[in-house]
Amino acid sequence: MLIIRGVNVFPSQVEEALLRVEGTAPHYLIELTRPGAMDEVTVHVEIDGAIFSDKMSQMQDLRDRIGREIASVTGVRMRVDLAEPNSLERFTGKAKRVQDKRGS
């Protein structure tokens, strides 16, 4: 469980939101940072190769849909970064879905 801006968020909630959006692959990474006083969250999402496009408008629309779905499920707005197919690290065994770079 993660605590982001006072809200309890489970990585499984982010995964649930991603599975609701057509065109996303089941590979993602949640990156937590704190550049100032507030936590910031970026979700790196791998796009399905069949839907990956070089058209900016299509990718922007997909990113917006993913962001709305994540906010709907978790109650927290998160920045979404689209990644090319097969670009995120793969893990054998339990996947590491969270990178916490907030410090102590």
Backbone bond lengths (Angstrom), bond angles and torsions (degrees), N, CA, C in turn:
res aa  C-N    CA-C-N  psi(-1)  N-CA   C-N-CA  omega(-1)  CA-C   N-CA-C  phi
1 M - - - 1.447 - - 1.525 108.63 -
2 L 1.321 115.44 141.14 1.456 122.26 177.09 1.523 108.54 -114.14
3 I 1.316 116.36 147.73 1.460 120.18 172.88 1.520 106.39 -112.45
4 I 1.329 115.18 112.54 1.457 121.85 -176.90 1.520 108.26 -120.21
5 R 1.331 115.30 115.38 1.472 121.34 -179.20 1.522 111.17 51.78
6 G 1.326 116.53 38.03 1.453 121.55 177.37 1.514 115.66 83.15
7 V 1.326 117.45 4.96 1.465 121.90 -179.19 1.527 108.89 -111.29
8 N 1.318 116.19 132.23 1.467 120.93 176.01 1.526 109.38 -77.10
9 V 1.318 116.28 123.18 1.466 121.83 -179.04 1.523 108.32 -128.56
10 F 1.306 115.83 131.52 1.460 121.73 175.47 1.523 108.78 -101.89
11 P 1.338 118.64 137.91 1.465 120.29 175.90 1.530 112.24 -54.56
12 S 1.327 117.27 -30.83 1.467 119.99 178.88 1.534 111.50 -64.17
13 Q 1.343 118.09 -27.18 1.461 120.76 176.46 1.528 110.43 -68.19
14 V 1.327 116.24 -39.79 1.467 120.68 177.63 1.520 109.16 -64.56
15 E 1.329 116.51 -43.09 1.465 120.37 178.44 1.525 110.94 -62.05
16 E 1.326 116.80 -41.75 1.471 120.95 177.67 1.528 110.79 -58.88
17 A 1.335 116.68 -43.99 1.460 120.88 179.33 1.526 111.05 -63.59
18 L 1.331 117.10 -41.14 1.466 120.70 -179.45 1.521 111.52 -65.76
19 L 1.318 116.71 -36.92 1.462 119.67 -179.66 1.525 112.07 -68.97
20 R 1.314 117.32 -19.76 1.465 121.08 178.18 1.529 112.67 -78.44
21 V 1.327 117.02 -16.96 1.470 121.37 -176.83 1.516 109.27 -102.07
22 E 1.307 115.93 120.37 1.466 120.82 179.40 1.527 110.03 -67.95
23 G 1.322 115.78 135.09 1.451 121.06 177.21 1.516 114.24 106.87
24 T 1.331 117.25 -5.41 1.459 119.23 177.50 1.523 109.62 -96.67
25 A 1.316 115.27 144.96 1.458 121.02 175.44 1.529 107.69 -89.40
26 P 1.325 118.37 162.78 1.472 120.12 -177.63 1.531 113.18 -79.15
27 H 1.315 118.06 21.87 1.457 122.01 -178.79 1.526 109.27 -115.14
28 Y 1.336 116.01 124.10 1.455 120.81 -178.69 1.521 109.52 -151.88
29 L 1.331 115.97 164.78 1.454 122.47 177.77 1.522 107.86 -142.13
30 I 1.329 116.71 129.28 1.464 122.46 177.71 1.522 107.20 -99.26
31 E 1.330 116.38 120.90 1.463 121.78 -178.92 1.529 109.21 -113.50
32 L 1.340 115.43 122.04 1.465 121.34 -179.62 1.522 109.81 -106.14
33 T 1.339 116.62 131.06 1.458 121.83 176.64 1.527 108.87 -136.02
34 R 1.319 115.81 163.91 1.457 121.00 175.73 1.531 107.50 -139.80
35 P 1.345 116.77 79.62 1.471 119.13 -178.12 1.533 112.78 -70.15
36 G 1.298 117.66 -25.37 1.459 121.75 178.37 1.510 108.73 -132.56
37 A 1.322 116.17 -128.07 1.460 121.04 -179.70 1.530 112.72 -88.29
38 M 1.324 117.09 -20.56 1.467 121.60 -175.37 1.524 111.35 -106.93
39 D 1.331 114.95 145.24 1.467 120.66 174.26 1.518 109.24 -70.77
40 E 1.323 116.07 142.94 1.453 121.94 173.00 1.519 107.90 -123.71
41 V 1.329 115.21 141.36 1.462 120.70 -177.66 1.521 108.81 -124.97
42 T 1.321 115.42 130.64 1.458 121.50 173.57 1.519 107.09 -120.39
43 V 1.315 115.87 129.64 1.457 121.14 176.08 1.527 107.02 -106.69
44 H 1.320 115.43 114.90 1.461 121.63 176.53 1.524 106.00 -88.30
45 V 1.325 116.87 118.53 1.460 122.27 -174.68 1.520 109.45 -118.84
46 E 1.318 115.27 129.16 1.452 120.29 176.48 1.521 109.01 -82.73
47 I 1.313 115.90 133.29 1.459 122.11 -178.27 1.522 109.27 -93.16
48 D 1.322 115.34 141.92 1.461 121.97 176.00 1.530 108.77 -61.38
49 G 1.321 117.08 134.58 1.459 121.73 -177.88 1.514 113.86 -58.11
50 A 1.328 117.75 -30.43 1.465 121.10 -178.50 1.526 111.97 -69.83
51 I 1.319 118.15 -26.13 1.462 120.94 -176.50 1.528 111.87 -104.94
52 F 1.335 117.46 -11.18 1.464 120.76 -178.86 1.526 109.47 -59.66
53 S 1.317 116.73 132.87 1.458 121.44 -174.97 1.520 109.78 -140.59
54 D 1.334 115.21 156.14 1.458 118.88 174.81 1.533 111.04 -93.12
55 K 1.324 117.12 4.65 1.463 121.02 177.32 1.522 109.02 -83.93
56 M 1.311 115.65 118.07 1.463 121.54 -177.05 1.527 111.96 -60.58
57 S 1.327 117.50 -39.04 1.471 119.90 -176.64 1.532 111.11 -63.73
58 Q 1.329 117.78 -39.69 1.458 120.91 178.98 1.524 111.19 -67.24
59 M 1.321 116.83 -41.62 1.459 120.44 -179.27 1.538 110.58 -70.27
60 Q 1.336 117.28 -37.14 1.465 120.97 177.13 1.527 110.34 -64.16
61 D 1.330 116.60 -42.23 1.469 120.68 178.27 1.530 110.63 -62.62
62 L 1.313 117.06 -43.15 1.461 121.07 178.98 1.529 110.56 -63.34
63 R 1.324 116.67 -44.13 1.467 120.61 179.07 1.524 111.06 -61.79
64 D 1.325 117.33 -40.80 1.468 121.36 178.16 1.524 111.57 -64.64
65 R 1.344 117.25 -42.23 1.474 120.60 178.62 1.520 110.87 -63.25
66 I 1.323 116.82 -41.62 1.464 120.64 178.64 1.525 109.82 -63.60
67 G 1.318 117.46 -45.23 1.458 121.32 -179.92 1.512 112.72 -61.02
68 R 1.330 117.15 -42.25 1.472 121.00 178.16 1.524 110.97 -65.02
69 E 1.320 117.37 -40.76 1.463 121.04 -178.86 1.530 110.90 -67.10
70 I 1.332 117.00 -41.62 1.463 120.34 177.98 1.521 110.27 -62.97
71 A 1.332 117.42 -44.52 1.467 120.96 179.03 1.523 110.98 -63.08
72 S 1.319 116.72 -37.40 1.459 121.26 179.66 1.526 111.55 -64.84
73 V 1.319 116.84 -42.07 1.461 121.25 -176.59 1.534 111.71 -78.83
74 T 1.334 117.69 -41.82 1.465 120.64 -172.92 1.525 114.06 -95.84
75 G 1.320 117.40 -26.04 1.456 120.62 -174.48 1.518 112.86 84.02
76 V 1.337 117.34 8.49 1.462 122.66 -179.30 1.523 108.68 -127.86
77 R 1.341 115.92 132.64 1.462 119.24 174.55 1.521 108.79 -78.44
78 M 1.328 115.43 133.21 1.457 120.84 -179.64 1.518 108.94 -130.60
79 R 1.310 115.41 144.82 1.458 120.63 175.74 1.525 107.42 -74.00
80 V 1.315 116.77 139.00 1.466 121.42 -179.41 1.519 108.63 -114.40
81 D 1.320 115.93 129.52 1.452 123.20 177.67 1.522 107.35 -118.55
82 L 1.327 116.93 118.65 1.462 120.96 -179.60 1.529 109.76 -83.03
83 A 1.314 115.69 133.29 1.461 121.61 179.72 1.527 109.57 -114.93
84 E 1.308 115.34 149.35 1.466 120.77 179.02 1.532 109.90 -65.71
85 P 1.326 116.14 156.87 1.479 119.15 177.26 1.530 111.60 -56.78
86 N 1.318 116.05 139.05 1.473 124.23 178.15 1.529 114.27 62.28
87 S 1.342 118.13 25.95 1.464 119.97 -178.84 1.531 113.32 -99.88
88 L 1.324 118.60 -19.99 1.458 120.76 178.04 1.524 110.01 -86.09
89 E 1.328 114.57 148.54 1.467 120.48 -177.31 1.526 111.57 -62.63
90 R 1.321 116.00 139.57 1.460 122.69 177.15 1.525 108.34 -101.40
91 F 1.325 116.41 146.52 1.453 121.27 -178.51 1.522 109.73 -123.13
92 T 1.320 115.70 143.17 1.453 119.52 170.25 1.518 106.49 -93.22
93 G 1.289 117.22 137.04 1.462 120.26 -174.87 1.512 109.75 84.64
94 K 1.315 116.38 -140.54 1.457 121.24 -176.87 1.530 110.22 -76.04
95 A 1.319 115.97 129.21 1.457 121.47 -178.75 1.529 110.54 -76.07
96 K 1.311 116.13 143.38 1.468 121.71 175.32 1.519 107.02 -97.91
97 R 1.321 116.11 103.84 1.457 122.39 -173.91 1.516 114.47 -97.45
98 V 1.348 117.74 -9.44 1.461 120.48 -173.83 1.521 109.88 -126.93
99 Q 1.347 115.91 132.10 1.459 122.79 170.04 1.516 106.83 -117.13
100 D 1.317 117.49 111.14 1.454 121.84 -178.73 1.532 108.30 -99.44
101 K 1.331 116.00 105.89 1.462 122.42 -179.23 1.522 111.31 -107.83
102 R 1.345 116.62 22.71 1.466 120.48 -176.68 1.510 113.22 -77.48
103 G 1.306 119.58 -19.52 1.460 121.67 -175.57 1.518 110.02 78.36
104 S 1.290 117.29 -167.82 1.471 120.91 -178.34 1.491 112.29 -104.12
